[in-house]
């Protein structure tokens, strides 16, 4: 089977996974997300940023949404998309059944205040192109994030670096 | 009492000029509680100069950074010196994005950290 081409629409790229809210799951998710982001055509920095943002999002759900309970479900989806301007990207959703928080109150804290905590949302908003929190009627929180492939960034999945198309 | 090594804490050693804590592995929410406990134990001995070597840390999330911020606050309370060394580009990026690089002494190597 030939490797997927970057010219193909990325709509076929879709992964869903449900994990327990156990911090030991995070390393496994990072591995899967990294591969998915590579297949989505992001460059090395983009792959790192998507992986990092998802890791921070899951950590927030574990710490705040589920208040440290390790046996609660978190549903994660990753999907290749084409944005309104034709740019390719990777859309991520993180869905939990934990505590609801007014999305308007979810913001990064003042970075002049040197203290631990509250940095995850700031990181997500910095490294992703779109970050949107919502409160579904059924309870819990839904986070949607998008990272677009920057112009000239797309790489050829599964093709060793340095080889010609 | 000598603090114990576990999890991402690979080594704690006493050098003539500093106490050095060497971390190895990814520092995330799963590892941060044990790291926090180990660093709190180290800081309880009030080392005048404390160096945390991150050369073998390929990834750190905000919980790891938060743990180091807590350590910095503890060390500052007794007017000690904390330095971070060996940060790779990704780990350094966490400090830069959160603008915490202004508050930590960050050096390339342990040798450089003890010379300043």
Boltz contact constraints between the chains, C-beta under 6 A:
constraints:
  - contact:
      token1: [A, 23]
      token2: [B, 29]
      max_distance: 6.0
  - contact:
      token1: [A, 23]
      token2: [B, 30]
      max_distance: 6.0
  - contact:
      token1: [A, 24]
      token2: [B, 30]
      max_distance: 6.0
  - contact:
      token1: [A, 26]
      token2: [B, 28]
      max_distance: 6.0
  - contact:
      token1: [A, 26]
      token2: [B, 30]
      max_distance: 6.0
  - contact:
      token1: [A, 55]
      token2: [B, 61]
      max_distance: 6.0
  - contact:
      token1: [A, 56]
      token2: [B, 62]
      max_distance: 6.0
  - contact:
      token1: [A, 59]
      token2: [B, 29]
      max_distance: 6.0
  - contact:
      token1: [A, 111]
      token2: [B, 99]
      max_distance: 6.0
  - contact:
      token1: [A, 114]
      token2: [B, 103]
      max_distance: 6.0
  - contact:
      token1: [A, 116]
      token2: [B, 66]
      max_distance: 6.0
  - contact:
      token1: [A, 116]
      token2: [B, 69]
      max_distance: 6.0
  - contact:
      token1: [A, 116]
      token2: [B, 70]
      max_distance: 6.0
  - contact:
      token1: [A, 117]
      token2: [B, 66]
      max_distance: 6.0
  - contact:
      token1: [A, 119]
      token2: [B, 62]
      max_distance: 6.0
  - contact:
      token1: [A, 119]
      token2: [B, 98]
      max_distance: 6.0
  - contact:
      token1: [A, 120]
      token2: [B, 62]
      max_distance: 6.0
  - contact:
      token1: [A, 123]
      token2: [B, 62]
      max_distance: 6.0
  - contact:
      token1: [A, 123]
      token2: [B, 97]
      max_distance: 6.0
  - contact:
      token1: [A, 126]
      token2: [B, 97]
      max_distance: 6.0
